[in-house]
Amino acid sequence: MIDYKWEVWTVFVDKAHFIEAIRTYVVHTRRALKFVKNDKRRVGVRCMGGQGKCPWTAYCGYLPTRQFWQLRKIKDTHSCSRQLNIKILNTKWLSEEIDRSLQDNPNLKVQDIRKNALRKWNTKISISKARRAKLMAVRQRIGDFKEEYRRIHDYGHELLRSNPGSTVKVEVDSVNGEYKGELLTAIGRDPNDQMLPLAYAIVEVENKET
């Protein structure tokens, strides 16, 4: 268990850094913290454990003259029990943790994510949250396929407009990523006995029908 020590006047680059610090604290200490105030100038946090009677509170405010956020008040004492289900843990935070695991295991399964969360933080993660976090981590690592190919037709029209007769060469080793499949190619020979591709197709699986 990491021993967190909050100190008044601690500086944060922006509000997002303070919020992430709170979420990390919650995950490792399993406390029922809640953002009771969150706007452009201030962030207030309370522990809702012990039926809302836990005294733990924190207040962080923005200093416009210095252009940073600073922890202004903290009562770092809990009178509640640790929680197993953490509501404040969001998909973005979890995806950043998953990203580190994907480096070692690209085939990380959703069930593995849930088991690791329970083992590492003693926290239950729903199947849907684990799936969303993994998808977000994968897209951060290899890109969003839908976004990457969203304007491919615009690219083709512009290429033909600016340089008629252009062709584009695409080399593919395998079809991996979010959308699986196999790349099939029909090849012919010209009079000089040179092999030329005639057609391409991406199919789910190679069989007699495809």
C-alpha positions in Angstrom: 0.0 0.0 0.0 1.4 3.4 -1.0 1.6 5.9 1.8 0.1 9.1 0.6 1.0 12.3 2.4 -1.1 15.4 1.4 0.5 18.7 2.2 -1.2 22.2 2.1 0.2 24.5 -0.6 1.2 21.6 -2.9 1.2 23.0 -6.5 -0.5 21.3 -9.5 0.1 22.4 -13.1 -3.6 22.4 -13.8 -6.9 21.0 -12.5 -6.6 17.8 -14.4 -3.4 16.9 -12.5 -5.1 17.4 -9.2 -8.1 15.3 -10.2 -5.8 12.5 -11.4 -3.9 12.7 -8.1 -7.2 12.2 -6.3 -8.2 9.3 -8.5 -4.8 7.6 -8.0 -5.2 8.1 -4.2 -8.6 6.6 -4.3 -7.5 3.5 -6.2 -4.6 2.8 -3.9 -6.4 3.6 -0.6 -9.9 2.4 -1.6 -11.7 5.4 -0.1 -15.2 6.6 -1.1 -14.2 10.1 -2.2 -16.6 12.3 -4.2 -16.1 15.6 -6.0 -18.6 17.9 -4.2 -17.4 21.1 -6.1 -15.7 21.2 -9.5 -15.6 24.4 -11.6 -13.0 26.7 -13.3 -11.7 28.1 -10.0 -12.0 25.4 -7.3 -12.3 21.7 -6.7 -13.7 20.3 -3.4 -13.4 16.6 -2.4 -15.1 14.8 0.5 -15.0 11.2 1.7 -18.5 9.8 1.8 -17.5 6.7 3.8 -18.9 6.0 7.2 -22.4 7.0 6.0 -21.1 10.4 5.1 -19.6 11.1 8.5 -15.9 10.6 7.6 -14.0 13.9 8.2 -11.6 13.6 5.2 -11.8 16.7 3.0 -9.6 18.5 0.4 -9.9 21.8 -1.4 -7.8 22.9 -4.3 -8.0 26.4 -5.9 -6.8 28.2 -8.9 -4.4 31.1 -8.5 -4.8 33.4 -11.5 -1.8 35.5 -10.7 0.5 32.5 -10.7 -1.5 30.5 -13.2 -1.4 27.2 -11.3 -3.6 25.2 -8.9 -2.7 24.8 -5.2 -4.0 22.6 -2.4 -5.4 25.1 0.0 -7.1 22.9 2.7 -6.7 19.2 3.7 -8.0 17.2 6.6 -6.1 14.0 6.0 -7.9 11.7 8.5 -10.3 8.9 7.7 -12.8 7.3 10.2 -14.3 5.0 7.6 -13.6 1.5 6.2 -12.0 0.8 2.8 -14.3 0.2 -0.1 -14.2 -2.7 -2.6 -16.2 -0.9 -5.4 -14.7 2.4 -6.3 -17.1 4.7 -8.3 -14.7 7.5 -8.9 -12.4 5.2 -11.0 -13.0 6.2 -14.6 -12.2 4.6 -17.9 -9.5 7.0 -18.9 -7.4 6.3 -15.7 -7.9 2.6 -16.2 -6.9 2.8 -19.9 -3.6 4.5 -18.9 -2.8 1.6 -16.5 -3.8 -1.0 -19.2 -1.5 0.7 -21.7 1.5 -0.3 -19.6 0.3 -3.9 -19.6 -0.3 -4.0 -23.3 3.4 -3.3 -23.9 4.2 -6.7 -22.3 1.1 -8.5 -23.4 -0.6 -7.2 -26.7 -3.2 -10.0 -26.3 -4.4 -8.9 -22.9 -7.9 -10.1 -22.3 -10.8 -8.3 -20.6 -11.0 -11.0 -18.0 -7.2 -10.5 -17.3 -7.8 -6.8 -16.8 -10.5 -7.5 -14.2 -8.3 -10.1 -12.4 -5.4 -7.7 -12.3 -7.5 -4.9 -10.9 -8.7 -7.1 -8.1 -5.2 -8.4 -7.4 -3.3 -5.1 -7.7 -5.9 -2.7 -6.2 -8.4 -5.0 -4.6 -11.0 -3.3 -6.8 -13.8 -4.8 -8.8 -14.1 -3.6 -12.4 -17.2 -4.3 -14.5 -16.8 -6.2 -17.8 -18.1 -3.2 -19.7 -15.7 -0.7 -18.1 -12.7 -3.1 -18.6 -13.7 -3.5 -22.3 -14.1 0.3 -22.8 -10.7 0.9 -21.1 -8.9 -1.7 -23.2 -10.4 -0.2 -26.4 -9.3 3.3 -25.4 -5.8 2.0 -24.6 -5.5 0.1 -28.0 -6.7 3.2 -29.9 -4.1 5.3 -28.1 -1.4 2.8 -29.0 -2.2 1.9 -32.7 -4.8 4.6 -33.6 -8.5 4.7 -34.2 -9.3 2.8 -37.4 -12.6 4.6 -38.0 -10.9 8.0 -37.7 -7.9 7.0 -39.8 -10.1 5.8 -42.7 -12.9 8.3 -42.4 -11.7 10.5 -45.2 -10.0 8.0 -47.4 -12.5 8.8 -50.3 -11.8 12.5 -49.9 -8.0 11.7 -50.2 -8.6 9.7 -53.4 -10.7 12.4 -55.1 -8.2 15.1 -54.2 -5.3 13.0 -55.5 -7.0 12.4 -58.8 -8.0 16.1 -59.1 -4.5 17.4 -58.4 -2.6 14.6 -60.2 -4.8 12.7 -62.7 -3.6 9.1 -63.3 -2.1 8.7 -59.9 -1.9 5.3 -58.2 -1.2 4.5 -54.6 0.8 1.5 -53.4 -0.3 -0.1 -50.2 1.8 -2.8 -48.6 0.1 -5.1 -46.0 1.8 -7.9 -44.1 -1.3 -9.0 -42.2 -4.7 -7.6 -41.2 -4.5 -7.0 -37.5 -6.1 -4.6 -35.1 -9.7 -3.8 -34.1 -11.1 -5.2 -37.4 -9.7 -8.6 -38.2 -9.6 -10.3 -41.6 -7.5 -11.7 -44.4 -6.2 -9.9 -47.5 -6.7 -11.8 -50.7 -5.0 -10.8 -54.0 -5.7 -12.0 -57.5 -2.4 -11.9 -59.6 -1.9 -12.3 -63.3 1.1 -12.3 -65.7 1.8 -9.9 -68.6 3.5 -10.9 -71.9 6.9 -10.2 -70.3 6.1 -12.9 -67.7 5.8 -10.2 -65.0 3.4 -10.7 -62.1 0.8 -8.0 -61.7 -2.0 -7.7 -59.1 -5.5 -7.6 -60.6 -7.7 -7.3 -57.6 -7.7 -7.0 -53.8 -10.3 -8.1 -51.3 -10.4 -8.2 -47.5 -12.5 -11.1 -46.1 -13.3 -12.4 -42.6 -11.7 -15.8 -43.5 -10.4 -17.5 -46.6 -12.7 -20.3 -47.8 -14.5 -21.6 -50.9 -17.1 -18.8 -50.7 -14.5 -16.0 -50.6 
